[in-house]
Amino acid sequence: TDIVKRIANINRFNEEIKKVEQNDDCIFILEFPLSWKNRRLILLLSQSAKKLFQINFYANTSLNMTLKEKLIDALYENLVLKIKNKIAYAAFGIFKKIHNISIQSISSKSDSNLKINHPDYESYRDIKGYPVVLGKYMVFIDTFFPYHPDFKYLHDNDLSYLSSSYFNSLNTFFEYLEFTYNMPMVIAAHPKAEYTNEFGDRQIIKYETLNLIRFAETVFIHASNAISYIVLANKPFVFISNDAYSSVNFLNNRLHRLAELFHAKVENVDTDKNVCINRLNGEDRKKYIYTYLTDEKIEKYKNIDLLMSYFKNENKCNNTSL
């Protein structure tokens, strides 16, 4: 049933939950962070005796990291904030144990108990491609740097002061590429992006990243989820940065970790515009696909069928135990 309800407070939320408590087929899918600040909501839901799930459709944003990499990352982040978050995470873990709260996690990563395909994998597999741009072109995968609202919301950073140096650097680099390779640079705009003349008179296209990558000659990219499409389409690519982008430590670190997965170099276009174009080797491509995007057991299935199977099996188990 397609119903959206606006709930103003916890008491009203409780009333809505009671309406479905007698429905044995009901499950709850949690689309909010499993964190200390949301503990009251999670406790209330768990007390309804329904199965709780959280579906992480975009698990490849969280790259697998060694302990050493995590420690290095911590040094570059707000240390006080990191400590607070760790304490809150530990407290929430204890809270879940005390109240016997179980939440099934579903994702596309290889270490997930219940696995689904990454949405990008299904899009590439199931949607027939079509050219968006006539003729040969290169494509830049925009991440809406430095204006993306998440920088302020999640990291408490307003990075807009970097805009002038960032775009001047990129446009100079793009001009060099266009002259060298005699083809245009097309911008695959981030879905949240709103631009005026930041990229000059270059073509900016939204909501067509898959097909722009699929038919491009070469893809230029920062740290972006669009790496999935590059891997699936097996396209030549270049990880690029500049002084403005690399000055943001958490982005710079993630970009270098991503490049390491493919034994590629991060090219700082302020230092050298003669960049090296990478081509995926079979081993790196297969490893990324089966670590972050799908699994050999489920790669031919649709997520809707996988999810329905998980949900129905859980309900069968619950009914049997009763």
C-alpha positions as a printed Julia matrix, in Angstrom:
322×3 Matrix{Float64}:
  0.0     0.0     0.0
  1.46    3.35   -1.0
  0.95    5.44    2.1
  3.25    8.07    3.53
  2.49    9.34    7.02
  4.04   12.32    8.73
  4.59   11.53   12.42
  5.49   14.38   14.74
  6.47   12.63   17.98
  7.28    9.3    19.61
  3.8     8.85   21.13
  2.12    9.24   17.75
  4.65    6.85   16.3
  3.79    4.32   19.01
  0.1     4.55   18.11
  0.89    3.78   14.47
  3.04    0.79   15.42
  0.24   -0.7    17.55
 -1.99   -0.73   14.49
  0.23   -3.31   12.79
  1.27   -5.37   15.84
 -1.33   -8.04   15.1
 -0.17   -8.47   11.5
  2.15  -11.48   11.41
  3.3   -10.67    7.89
  4.54   -7.23    8.86
  8.24   -6.43    8.87
 10.03   -3.15    9.57
 12.74   -1.84    7.25
 14.75    0.86    9.01
 15.82    3.7     6.74
 17.61    5.74    9.39
 20.98    5.38   11.14
 21.26    2.6    13.72
 22.72    4.9    16.34
 22.46    5.95   19.97
 20.33    8.99   19.19
 17.7     6.76   17.52
 17.63    4.14   20.29
 14.07    4.98   21.45
 12.67    4.44   17.98
 14.55    1.16   17.57
 13.49   -0.1    21.01
  9.87    0.72   20.31
  9.99   -1.13   16.99
 11.73   -4.16   18.49
  9.11   -4.44   21.24
  6.43   -4.99   18.63
  7.92   -8.47   18.07
  8.36   -7.86   14.35
 11.52   -8.61   12.41
 13.77   -5.6    11.84
 15.82   -5.16    8.66
 18.17   -2.52    7.35
 19.01   -2.54    3.66
 22.3    -0.95    2.65
 21.91   -0.48   -1.09
 25.14    1.52   -1.39
 27.61   -0.58    0.55
 30.47    0.14   -1.84
 30.7     3.67   -0.4
 32.27    2.04    2.65
 35.49    0.51    1.41
 37.04   -2.35    3.32
 39.85   -0.94    5.45
 42.71   -2.41    7.44
 43.22   -1.39   11.08
 46.22    0.72   10.03
 44.1     2.6     7.47
 41.38    3.22   10.05
 43.94    4.66   12.48
 45.39    6.92    9.79
 41.88    8.05    8.88
 41.18    8.9    12.51
 44.21   11.18   12.68
 42.88   13.34    9.85
 39.31   13.59   11.14
 38.01   15.65   14.05
 39.48   13.53   16.87
 37.01   14.72   19.53
 34.1    13.95   17.21
 35.59   10.55   16.41
 35.87    9.67   20.11
 32.3    10.8    20.78
 31.04    8.69   17.87
 32.97    5.63   19.08
 31.55    6.0    22.6
 28.04    6.39   21.19
 28.56    3.34   18.95
 29.73    1.22   21.92
 26.86    2.47   24.09
 24.35    1.57   21.39
 25.85   -1.92   21.12
 25.36   -2.43   24.86
 21.83   -1.01   24.6
 20.94   -3.56   21.9
 22.27   -6.44   24.0
 20.41   -5.34   27.14
 17.12   -5.12   25.24
 17.81   -8.16   23.03
 17.39   -6.16   19.82
 18.19   -7.99   16.58
 18.46   -6.17   13.25
 19.16   -8.12   10.07
 21.55   -6.3     7.75
 21.22   -6.73    3.98
 23.8    -5.38    1.55
 25.81   -6.09   -1.59
 29.14   -6.49    0.24
 30.73   -9.9     0.4
 30.64  -10.06    4.22
 26.87   -9.49    4.43
 24.74  -12.33    5.87
 21.81  -11.57    3.56
 23.05  -10.45    0.16
 21.53   -8.4    -2.62
 22.92   -6.92   -5.79
 24.15   -3.36   -5.76
 21.57   -1.18   -7.59
 24.26   -0.08  -10.05
 24.9    -3.72  -10.92
 21.21   -4.32  -11.65
 20.95   -1.09  -13.67
 23.91   -2.07  -15.82
 22.68   -5.64  -16.24
 18.99   -4.95  -16.9
 18.74   -1.53  -18.57
 19.5    -1.4   -22.28
 22.07    1.3   -23.0
 21.71    4.13  -25.47
 24.11    6.93  -26.48
 23.37   10.29  -24.86
 26.05   12.26  -26.74
 26.77   12.06  -30.46
 30.32   11.3   -31.51
 33.39   10.57  -29.42
 33.73   12.25  -26.03
 35.39   12.02  -22.64
 33.31   12.23  -19.46
 34.0    13.69  -16.04
 32.01   12.23  -13.13
 30.97   15.21  -11.04
 30.63   14.83   -7.26
 29.25   18.34   -6.63
 32.5    19.3    -4.91
 32.83   21.62   -3.08
 29.12   22.45   -2.71
 27.69   19.04   -1.76
 25.43   19.51    1.31
 26.8    16.37    2.97
 30.11   18.13    3.59
 28.36   20.43    6.03
 25.73   17.98    7.28
 27.97   14.96    7.9
 31.41   16.5     8.33
 30.6    20.0     9.6
 32.67   21.49    6.79
 31.72   24.37    4.5
 34.07   23.87    1.56
 32.63   26.49   -0.79
 35.74   28.65   -0.31
 37.59   26.12   -2.51
 35.27   26.58   -5.49
 37.32   29.16   -7.43
 40.63   27.27   -7.31
 38.91   23.91   -7.87
 36.98   24.86  -11.0
 39.79   26.96  -12.48
 42.08   23.96  -12.15
 39.6    21.49  -13.66
 38.69   23.71  -16.59
 42.36   24.31  -17.44
 42.92   20.56  -17.38
 39.84   19.85  -19.49
 40.95   22.42  -22.09
 44.29   20.62  -22.3
 42.59   17.24  -22.79
 40.16   18.57  -25.39
 43.01   20.08  -27.39
 45.21   16.97  -27.05
 42.55   14.36  -27.92
 40.34   16.53  -30.16
 37.09   15.58  -28.44
 34.83   17.3   -25.89
 34.71   16.75  -22.14
 31.12   16.09  -21.06
 30.1    16.58  -17.42
 28.01   13.82  -15.81
 26.43   16.03  -13.17
 25.8    14.82   -9.65
 22.03   14.46   -9.04
 22.1    17.23   -6.41
 24.23   19.58   -8.47
 23.08   23.03   -9.61
 25.56   24.87  -11.82
 25.64   28.14  -13.72
 28.95   28.63  -15.54
 31.35   26.63  -13.34
 32.3    24.34  -16.25
 32.23   27.03  -18.92
 30.21   26.09  -21.99
 30.7    22.34  -21.6
 27.7    20.06  -21.84
 26.33   19.15  -18.4
 23.98   16.17  -18.23
 22.1    14.84  -15.19
 20.69   11.38  -14.48
 22.56    9.69  -17.35
 25.81    8.7   -15.65
 25.5     5.02  -16.61
 25.08    5.67  -20.33
 27.6     8.5   -20.38
 30.17    6.07  -18.97
 29.03    3.17  -21.15
 29.71    5.06  -24.4
 32.63    7.31  -23.36
 36.16    6.95  -24.67
 37.7     7.67  -21.25
 36.23    8.4   -17.81
 37.73   10.91  -15.36
 36.65   10.45  -11.76
 37.21   11.47   -8.13
 36.09    9.19   -5.27
 32.61    8.3    -6.51
 30.13    5.43   -6.5
 30.19    5.68  -10.29
 33.32    3.54  -10.16
 30.82    0.65  -10.28
 29.75    1.58  -13.8
 33.37    1.99  -14.91
 34.17   -1.51  -13.64
 31.05   -3.1   -15.14
 31.51   -1.37  -18.51
 35.27   -2.09  -18.38
 36.13    1.47  -19.43
 39.51    3.25  -19.49
 39.61    5.67  -16.56
 41.72    8.16  -14.63
 41.48    9.03  -10.94
 42.04   12.78  -10.81
 42.56   15.28   -8.05
 43.9    18.82   -7.66
 45.24   20.93   -4.82
 41.75   22.06   -3.75
 40.28   18.54   -3.68
 43.3    16.92   -2.03
 43.26   19.52    0.75
 40.14   17.8     2.14
 41.71   14.87    3.96
 38.78   12.46    4.2
 38.12   12.78    0.44
 41.79   12.55   -0.46
 42.23    9.44    1.7
 39.18    7.73    0.21
 40.31    8.53   -3.33
 43.74    7.01   -2.72
 42.21    3.89   -1.11
 39.92    3.51   -4.11
 42.85    3.87   -6.5
 44.81    1.22   -4.6
 42.04   -1.31   -5.26
 42.82   -1.03   -8.96
 46.59   -0.55   -8.67
 46.09    2.9   -10.18
 47.65    6.28   -9.53
 45.81    9.4    -8.39
 46.76   12.14  -10.84
 47.05   15.68   -9.42
 46.24   17.78  -12.47
 47.79   20.89  -10.9
 51.13   19.1   -10.89
 51.06   17.29  -14.24
 48.43   17.3   -16.99
 50.01   14.37  -18.85
 47.99   11.79  -16.97
 48.21    8.03  -17.32
 45.02    6.34  -18.53
 44.24    3.11  -16.65
 42.74   -0.06  -18.05
 41.25   -2.63  -15.73
 42.89   -6.01  -15.45
 40.62   -9.01  -15.19
 41.58   -9.9   -11.62
 40.94   -6.42  -10.17
 37.65   -6.13  -12.04
 36.37   -9.52  -10.85
 37.47   -8.86   -7.28
 35.62   -5.54   -7.11
 32.44   -6.95   -8.67
 32.28   -9.89   -6.26
 33.33   -7.89   -3.19
 31.09   -4.84   -3.56
 28.48   -5.36   -6.28
 27.14   -8.9    -6.36
 27.82  -12.55   -5.61
 28.16  -15.54   -7.9
 25.14  -17.15   -6.22
 22.79  -14.21   -6.76
 24.16  -12.32   -9.78
 21.38  -13.53  -12.1
 18.54  -12.72   -9.66
 16.61   -9.51   -9.13
 16.77   -7.75   -5.77
 13.0    -7.68   -5.4
 12.95  -11.5    -5.57
 15.88  -11.85   -3.18
 14.32   -9.48   -0.65
 10.9   -11.15   -0.82
 12.58  -14.5    -0.25
 14.46  -13.22    2.82
 11.36  -11.59    4.28
  9.1   -14.61    3.73
 11.68  -17.03    5.15
 12.08  -14.89    8.27
  8.34  -14.82    8.82
  8.12  -18.59    8.35
 10.82  -19.05   10.98
  9.02  -16.71   13.36
  5.67  -18.47   12.89
  7.25  -21.9    13.4
  8.91  -20.84   16.64
  5.57  -19.56   17.93
